[in-house]
Amino acid sequence: MAHINPSGDQELIERWRDQPASLLPLLHAFHDRDGYLSDDALRAVASGLRIPIADLYGTVTFYHHFARVKGGKARPRVCDGPVCKLQGCDELIVGLDGATAMPCAGRCDGPIPVLQDDEVLIGTQPGALTAAPPLVPPPNPGGIDECVFAEVRDPRRKTLAGYRESGGYRALSRAVREMTPEQVLDVVSGSGLTGRGGASFPTALKWRAVREAGGGPKTVVCNADEGEPGCFQDRVLMDLDPHAILEGMTLAAFATGATRGFIYLRYEYPATQGVLETAIEEARAAELLGTSVLGTELTFDIHVRRGAGAYICGEETSLLNSLEGKHPFPRNRPPYPVTNGFEGTPTAVNNVETLASVPPIVDRGAEWYAGLGAGEHKGTKIISLSGDVARPGNYEVPIGIPLKTVLYDWAGGAPEGRTVQAVTMAGLSGGFLGAEDIEEATLDEPSMRARGSLLGAGGVMVFDDSRDMVEIARQAMSFFAHESCGKCFPCRIGTQRLTERLAGVAGPKEPELWKAEVEDIGRTMAAVSACGLGVAAPGITGSLMRLFPEQVDAHVNGQRK
């Protein structure tokens, strides 16, 4: 029988009811207290927030990590992302009592992560799991100037005192005391900074649109829902350099006229929540956040809101719906978040790396940042390398640097005795690149798009010549099918049909007919899906057929090894 504690329930509801974006933290409060979300808890939340119980149930069950059975939160959840599949996660799931699989949990450099309660453990054997250490990036092997990683290897950097010792909040102080919002926008524009979360939209253009939009209060949202398989760079910045994100958000607030901010943090980073909240309290105490930032007229505060496990919430409009307590479907656009974002007001949504880049840009100037790129390209990008590579990890690279330089010279290439067969780009969203592409491609959007791919969020997973690429593609498509929100039928049905064909349980038995059908499904998905998931997913099958036709033929003919 469910635990019933009406007075305790009411206390939690009263604590959170009048807070901004209240549903998620209230659900987490019940989930943490009871170890699951009982029917009684859902009824209490529905009554307290005046949400129809059916709507609340549909929202709660959309997320992966809200347990609905007693003790569910304490059961181990094991990552079964592409890299962890290579490391034997299926055997670990079987070996851990009560374990279930979860999508990629952002520890591709140190598999396999296991989430139990609010602790992340790593290891490949049930009896040998250890606490996951902080993810410190290796020194830049190219001796090239860095932007966001320049100071993160100093353990003092995560504290306010250490951050200030290395120049932290200098940019904010200068901006609010010596510059106008328009001047800040001009600096960011001149730097060439674009969104580092995947879309590559010019940051200053987005901020200027928010500033010029009518209505309010205006909002800055940090998208920290780093759910793309193979991407694990944002956690480094949040864990080791949290004040850089806070300073970047506050500079964004100054530039846009925003008064409130949210960090939407993915569920699978439980320790990061404490790091961020400690940094926010430090900043508030030092008048770096609040009603009079640094004694000026700027009013801005930041709240952390933890997600509950849903890849689609990395899409900015799904994220905004999640923050508002709605079912996290993508919104139809237009209108765009810059005019109709959080609670219908102008909102700037930027990812962690983008925001962390802003303080050094404002501090050191647009020309400095633009000059960090290779050739005509501007700035830097963090690349997360994982899979069959000698030295996995995060590398901050000049935009435009050759892919092979990072893969072979910096990260050591494939393990001894093996060669690189393929890599995925943009996590999974950019599909596969083959050996010829790797030799010729540079790490910038024009080069990637010329090859039918994306740089995106910068996740690069490496697969050596021992891997079955059809099986890798099946795993990727299965992930997309699992994470499809179901709102639009081209994505909902198309990802399932492609998964079936890659699994060999459906589709024509003649290779050319099989390829034609798969291409037709993918073309339809890319043309009419409601958001980027349905557009990106067929890139997996399209690049598979282009690069590995012999493996596809063997699969269709039932001749795979």
JOJO-V223787 format. One line per field, one symbol per residue. psi: psi as a letter, one per 30 degrees, with the letter a starting at -180 (. if undefined). burial: I if it has 24 or more other C-alpha atoms within 12 Angstrom, else O. A space follows every 10 residues. Layout:
BEGIN
psi: ???
burial: ???
END
This chain:
BEGIN
psi: kkkkieeeee eeeeefeglk ifeeeeeeee eeefgljlee eeeeeeeegh kkeeeeeeee fekefjkgkk geffkkkkkh leefeffhfe eeeefkkgkl lllkgghffi lkkkkkbhkk lllfkeghkl kklkjkklkj ffgkkldfge fffjffffle eeeeeggkge eeeeefffll eeeeeeeeef fgklkgfefh kkeeeeeeee efkllaklkk kjjgiifkkf kgeeeeeeef hefeeeeeee eeeeefglfk lkjjkkegie feeeeeeeee eeeefghfla fikhgafkkk lkkkjkagij efffkeeeee eeefglkhlk lkklllffei bkhglkkjjl leeeeffeef eeefleeeee fflkbflkal kkkjklbike ilakkjlkkf kkefeeeeee fgallkfllk ellllhcffg akkaeeeeef klileeeeef ggakebfgkj kkkagfkjfe eeeeeeeeee eefkfgekfe eeeeeeeeee effgglllgk eeeeeeeeee eeeeefeglf afefeeeffe eeeeeefhee eeeeeeghgk .
burial: OOOOOOOOII OIIOOIIOOI IIIIIIIIII IIIIIIIIII IIIIIIOIIO OOOOOIIOII IIIIIIIIOO OIIIIIIIII IIIIIIIIII IIIOOIOOII IIIIIIIIII IIIIIIIIII IIIIIIOOIO OIOIIIIIII OOOOIIIIII IIIOOOIIII OIIIOIIIII IIIIIIOOOO IIIIIIIIII IIIIIIIIII OIIIIIIIII IOIOOIIIII IIIIIIIIII IIIIIIIIII IIIIIIIIII IIIIIIIIII IIIIIIIIII IIIOIIIIII IIIIOOIIII OOIIOOOIII IIIIIIIIII IIIIIIIIII IIIIIIIIII IOOOOIIIII IIIIIIIIII IIIIIIIIII IIIOIIOIII IIIOOOIIII IIIIIIIIII IIIIIIIIII IIIIIIIIOI IIIIOOOOII IIIIIIIIII IIIIIOIIOO IIIIIOIIOO IIIIIIIIII IIIIOOIIII IIIIIIIIII IIIIIIIIOI IIIIIIIIII IIIIOOIOOO IOOIIOIIIO IIIIIIOOII IIIIIIIIII IIIIIIIIOO IIIIIIOOOO O
END
